Amino acid sequence: MLGEGILKGLAETAKNFAGSFVDKERLTTVEYPEQKLELPEASRNFPFLVYDGPEWQAGLRCVACQICEKECPPKCIYIEKSKDKKPDFVGKLQIYPAKFDIDISVCMSCQICVEVCPFDAIKMDKEYELSTDDRFGGLLLDRQQLAKSNEYYHKIHPTEASEVDGRLAEEKAKAEAKAKAAAAAPPKPAAPAPAAAATPASAAPKAAPAAGSTKTEVPPPAPPKEGEAR
Amino acid sequence: MINTLDQIFVLLKHWIVGLLPGSLGAFVGILLSVAAIVAVFPGLFALTTVLERKGLGRMQNRIGPNRTGPYGILQPVADGIKSLTKEDIVPVSADAAVHFLAPLVLVVVVFMGFSVLPMGRNMQLVDMDAGLLFFFAIGASTELSIFMAGWSSRNKYSLLGAMRAVAQMISYEVPLLMSSVAVVMITGSLSLVKIVEAQNQYTWGLPHWYIFTPWGCAAFVMFAIAATAETNRSPFDLPEGESELVAGYFTEYSGFKFALFFLGEYLGMFSMSGLGTTLFLGGWSAPLAVLNSVPSWIWFFSKVMLSICVLIWLRGTLPRLRQDQLMNFAWKFVLPMTLLNLFVAALWRFMGDGLLRWIVCSAILLGAYVVVGRTEMRRKQYGPRSYRYAE
């Protein structure tokens, strides 16, 4: 009969209305600033720079190779190479980024920078509360703002981070073995492999160039970095 | 004591008027009544917006606004500040004068409708002999302001919305009037005060409201449908269908003019609910004889708010009609039913007391409801579309 459906619909909305006061299951609303949903592990938005150890400047994995800068489709990365060098995690001396800026208002979260990075230095972050009242300066992150510890990386992407850690450890072992072999074979100056084996974090960034003069001979026999790792 | 509480506003007004000399006193008296109406109903409007948003939210299993003040009660304040501080934009090609006047005309006209509504015992601005006629005459002027808004904006969406609104309001004005005429036929008066007084009687403690008679119930349903359409409320909100027309006739309005349209719409809802209450729900009379000690104005406003809640409930339930469904419904179902209802009301009047008239009147109305519903509202069976030349 005419109007039957309307009554049925009214009963349904009335049930919803009353039910939402009684049954907490019905209210699916998450009251955002107070409650936050756990983001899925694979979620990502903007890139950040990983560093090892306690000191961000010393432990930054980035070697300012500028591959990400060149590959970035919207060109949101700006890198300036340093004039001096500091040892990386294997102990090899590398230049480091004197300046590393990402304009997150331009970034489109494509993850291409992460995919091209041969050093596992840039990764995707989950941080989404990035609103600011300054739309130019506030959205242009410099290297200090971008630097986040490896522990943080482990926290947001655990499986991916341990995989990366495994790879890096393997590489480091290989480099050590090679350095040892190189030290054994030619009668070159005593290999300072043990010193290089120490965690890169132990070397202060400013001390690196000073120490570099004694160790300059070590890297040459080592093969180029694992550029083909991917 | 109870009587003073019931008449407290009337006594207050008389006391203030008594303090002033003769001619000035009369003028101030009118001003006071107007000020009361102008203060109370926008206040109710603010309350209703938050009620509506919370209620609709709950119906959709959401929480609704809860950020401004405790439980979001201060939401209308935030809305008001926002609409006051927004830029008031008038399109370059718009007719500036008419564009400016349209919201004013709407609000003024809607406010005038309240002047004849009895909001309590002895609480009406004017006791007009033709109060109902005045109400409908004023109510019909809202169409003018809506068309002014749509036409002066010089925007296709505005104009389409305004044309839809005018078509819809004119179509539903007929059943709105027809359903009220039944009440006038029984009461024998166009004065809203007299209509309420006629319903303010009790048998065995139960009231003589017109909704409790077969013809009154039918007329009330028709009135409610027509009033919903008349106030452009969902499911008859085609004139401002967001999915098709941006915002309909007030697309080109911003800032406080937009808020005025919003206000006008809700005030229209209040005045229509007030009229429906007056005609069918006994106006300010108590629902039971024992509850007569509660002040009459409390009853009037609780009945109005109850109707508003039902309107919100309907809005949360029904989807928007299509234009042809809207017109079909008005002319093929509501209008025949109201016409038949006039006949039934006459029958009720002349059949005298007794059970027989209840049976006869109910049977006629129910039978007509089923038959008209079956035949006129039958769903058309459209087959697959065939093309004569394209194939």
Boltz contact constraints between the chains, C-beta under 6 A:
constraints:
  - contact:
      token1: [A, 2]
      token2: [B, 373]
      max_distance: 6.0
  - contact:
      token1: [A, 2]
      token2: [B, 377]
      max_distance: 6.0
  - contact:
      token1: [A, 9]
      token2: [B, 317]
      max_distance: 6.0
  - contact:
      token1: [A, 10]
      token2: [B, 317]
      max_distance: 6.0
  - contact:
      token1: [A, 13]
      token2: [B, 59]
      max_distance: 6.0
  - contact:
      token1: [A, 13]
      token2: [B, 316]
      max_distance: 6.0
  - contact:
      token1: [A, 13]
      token2: [B, 317]
      max_distance: 6.0
  - contact:
      token1: [A, 16]
      token2: [B, 59]
      max_distance: 6.0
  - contact:
      token1: [A, 16]
      token2: [B, 61]
      max_distance: 6.0
  - contact:
      token1: [A, 17]
      token2: [B, 58]
      max_distance: 6.0
  - contact:
      token1: [A, 17]
      token2: [B, 59]
      max_distance: 6.0
  - contact:
      token1: [A, 20]
      token2: [B, 58]
      max_distance: 6.0
  - contact:
      token1: [A, 20]
      token2: [B, 61]
      max_distance: 6.0
  - contact:
      token1: [A, 26]
      token2: [B, 61]
      max_distance: 6.0
  - contact:
      token1: [A, 27]
      token2: [B, 61]
      max_distance: 6.0
  - contact:
      token1: [A, 29]
      token2: [B, 62]
      max_distance: 6.0
  - contact:
      token1: [A, 29]
      token2: [B, 63]
      max_distance: 6.0
